[in-house]
Amino acid sequence: GDSVTQMEGPVTLSEEACLTINCTYTATGYPSLFWYVQYPGEGLQLLLKATKADDKGSNKGFEATYRKETTSFHLEKGSVQVSDSAVYFCALNDYKLSFGAGTTVTVRA
Amino acid sequence: KAGVTQTPRYLIKTRGQQVTLSCSPISGHRSVSWYQQTPGQGLQFLFEYFSETQRNKGNFPGRFSGRQFSNSRSEMNVSTLELGDSALYLCASSLGNQGDTEAFFGQGTRLTVV
């Protein structure tokens, strides 16, 4: 079935550093791709999405591009803040959301 | 616009008991999906309801069941609780139409089985 593999964490960064979280997927069709973020004690919030190849999703300084040729959807941010500390999940949507294992990101001041 | 509301936020139950969790979706959303989140297994799909019918189902035992009401509110029931059922249960709502891809999550219900 469809699945998502994302970079294992945890990742610890200093403020203003660059962040990249790798995500690759396996799918029979052309699913929509998502990045969700989960803050401590909270549910999941949609961070960004892309619905077709070469689409770029962006939000709050985060970006990810749907790459069909490499089956990837890597998350990037050029300058992280302490408030970006959270768990990030890559996901694809066929009839349900299939999630990666999650990457815990800690940003230190 | 109100978000997805899950109640209760926290529950403690004893092995062998049953539990019912509730989810109120965003107004106008007809699809409700349930997910289980645990440290070991991550996020796993339980089932989806659309217009009061179960439309999709994950690989969970029959102890896990759900239903959806005419106002789209959904409940999830777990019978004969086991220690391994301790988890954060998340509900997601969406329009549910073909081509609609965006799901909105509630804050979850944290179930602890002792």
Interface residues (C-beta under 8 A of the other chain):
Chain A: S32 F34 Y36 G41 E42 G43 L44 Q45 L46 K49 T51 F89 N93 Y95 K96 L97 S98 F99 G100 A101 G102
Chain B: V4 Q6 S33 Y35 G42 L43 F45 E48 R55 N56 G58 L90 A92 T101 E102 A103 F104 F105 G106 Q107 G108
